[in-house]
């Protein structure tokens, strides 16, 4: 009897092992709509597991170390060439997939993946400033909000510790271009950041709650995350620094050593469907780069300042390229000095 | 020679054989532990040592070129602007921050932990288990969850501020979140059980007749504590201090979540090198440096305290 039971369990295990299709997604935290995953699971029968990371470099380091077990990763634009160059992404040819026709032409021939041979758009957005207008009602379309803060906001500012974005904003505030190695300018940037830091309260991720409950009043933040804050607290407003703000896009790539290659490709195709792309945006509140998805999006996204960039500030957005390793090393030193 | 055949083994041979078998058995029994130590501790450590002497790769990882820069950069660095050799004051000040935080936390857990342990150990036997059980309850929940729960207490509209406002003690919310107070509060809370448990074990073994004897000989309460109780529970205090101090040095989740991450801890500095900094050799050298510092501090601490003990009796 006992033997029979063991045999039965063993059989059950091998049976599920052979039948159950799986997909392991490695994505930014608090970024994937559970409804999107439920829909994908219902339509394909593939069981999805999501693991979070909080920065591009964490993801890169972990995957490079090997033994991760992930199939899909969602790097930012400036990191895609690194992932491709290091031979970590599979050439899945999304451009030949069924739903590729829905991709907005603006996002097809992009610098980081010309013609989209590796990656599919996930979401794009901007890094700017956030201000609670209950405490400060002056001009908020400026990086001075965190680089040279008005007295009302001092001591209540949070700057997201995303080195590339913050360095980019600070460099543009002093009139430079992101990834510059102009030492004279970088010295100004470092001294400016160090001086500004004494007015900051924190440098942390995941602050939607803290802004909504007014523990924090201003800072550097992403547009979609600010949108989610505003839905909980209407005094919160998103600003586009006129000195230059950061534009970014995160794209979905498949890892070369993926265990579930077919399932991963199915997922890439799945999210290029307008209805599904709209689900991505509905949750994280960023635009997605899929034509026709607007029709399925919540009404409040069509007029939101966080999504619709004001006309006069449209040309101030800058895509941050992949910085040279020596420049990156320089920025790390400045970053360490800033937090010592 | 033929007479020798009567005794097949020379005298003592059997005994030696038994001893050899015993040694073999001991090695076999400790094999699982040895395997774990070699694979899970010594192996990775060796990788770290090797990596610390290599050149950083362009996008993380290492290039197989020998370099001492990982090590020299922990102490001195080239100034990024005028290229002169300067002290790596950022690393040193961050190390000092972690060190002082660990010392303060150890002190605070001692202040709160020793009376708690004393209280539990002096309860009637049936009740002790209940109190000990309460001390271990926090271990049931993930560290991050507990840390975020503390945020709910100390935020501007949190429990503490609301109560103080209601009672009229303050007129405006106190800024507690993202301050040094928050870090100290959180660290003490997280590491307190690690102090309470070893001290409890020591107090539990304490012979209370000795305390009574001290009082009979006209020792004041303070003197009895200092001259009789303290020396007897010292092993517990030493164990507790070590258990609190070491993980504190490497802690970075609690300081980041409660302190706001504005200032790096040594753990964050190491993480930065393996992440955004893309300088694995420096990261490896910094973590080995931390390990050596901990070992030196431990050896010193144990030697000093054991010498005191030897002198004391």
HADDOCK unambig.tbl for C-alpha pairs under 7 A between the chains (distance, minus, plus):
assign (segid A and resid 57 and name CA) (segid B and resid 275 and name CA) 4.78 0.50 0.50
assign (segid A and resid 57 and name CA) (segid B and resid 276 and name CA) 5.19 0.50 0.50
assign (segid A and resid 58 and name CA) (segid B and resid 275 and name CA) 5.40 0.50 0.50
assign (segid A and resid 61 and name CA) (segid B and resid 60 and name CA) 6.63 0.50 0.50
assign (segid A and resid 61 and name CA) (segid B and resid 275 and name CA) 6.43 0.50 0.50
assign (segid A and resid 183 and name CA) (segid B and resid 81 and name CA) 6.24 0.50 0.50
assign (segid A and resid 201 and name CA) (segid B and resid 178 and name CA) 6.49 0.50 0.50
assign (segid A and resid 201 and name CA) (segid B and resid 260 and name CA) 6.99 0.50 0.50
assign (segid A and resid 202 and name CA) (segid B and resid 178 and name CA) 6.39 0.50 0.50
assign (segid A and resid 202 and name CA) (segid B and resid 260 and name CA) 4.24 0.50 0.50
assign (segid A and resid 202 and name CA) (segid B and resid 261 and name CA) 5.90 0.50 0.50
assign (segid A and resid 202 and name CA) (segid B and resid 262 and name CA) 4.98 0.50 0.50
assign (segid A and resid 203 and name CA) (segid B and resid 260 and name CA) 5.57 0.50 0.50
assign (segid A and resid 203 and name CA) (segid B and resid 261 and name CA) 4.99 0.50 0.50
assign (segid A and resid 203 and name CA) (segid B and resid 262 and name CA) 4.77 0.50 0.50
assign (segid A and resid 204 and name CA) (segid B and resid 260 and name CA) 5.60 0.50 0.50
assign (segid A and resid 204 and name CA) (segid B and resid 261 and name CA) 5.66 0.50 0.50
assign (segid A and resid 215 and name CA) (segid B and resid 155 and name CA) 6.59 0.50 0.50
assign (segid A and resid 215 and name CA) (segid B and resid 156 and name CA) 5.76 0.50 0.50
assign (segid A and resid 325 and name CA) (segid B and resid 58 and name CA) 5.48 0.50 0.50
assign (segid A and resid 329 and name CA) (segid B and resid 277 and name CA) 6.61 0.50 0.50
assign (segid A and resid 330 and name CA) (segid B and resid 80 and name CA) 6.85 0.50 0.50
assign (segid A and resid 332 and name CA) (segid B and resid 277 and name CA) 5.26 0.50 0.50
assign (segid A and resid 336 and name CA) (segid B and resid 90 and name CA) 6.72 0.50 0.50
assign (segid A and resid 337 and name CA) (segid B and resid 90 and name CA) 5.84 0.50 0.50
assign (segid A and resid 339 and name CA) (segid B and resid 262 and name CA) 6.12 0.50 0.50
assign (segid A and resid 339 and name CA) (segid B and resid 263 and name CA) 4.71 0.50 0.50
assign (segid A and resid 339 and name CA) (segid B and resid 264 and name CA) 5.55 0.50 0.50
assign (segid A and resid 340 and name CA) (segid B and resid 90 and name CA) 4.97 0.50 0.50
assign (segid A and resid 340 and name CA) (segid B and resid 93 and name CA) 6.41 0.50 0.50
assign (segid A and resid 340 and name CA) (segid B and resid 94 and name CA) 5.62 0.50 0.50
assign (segid A and resid 340 and name CA) (segid B and resid 263 and name CA) 5.94 0.50 0.50
assign (segid A and resid 340 and name CA) (segid B and resid 264 and name CA) 6.04 0.50 0.50
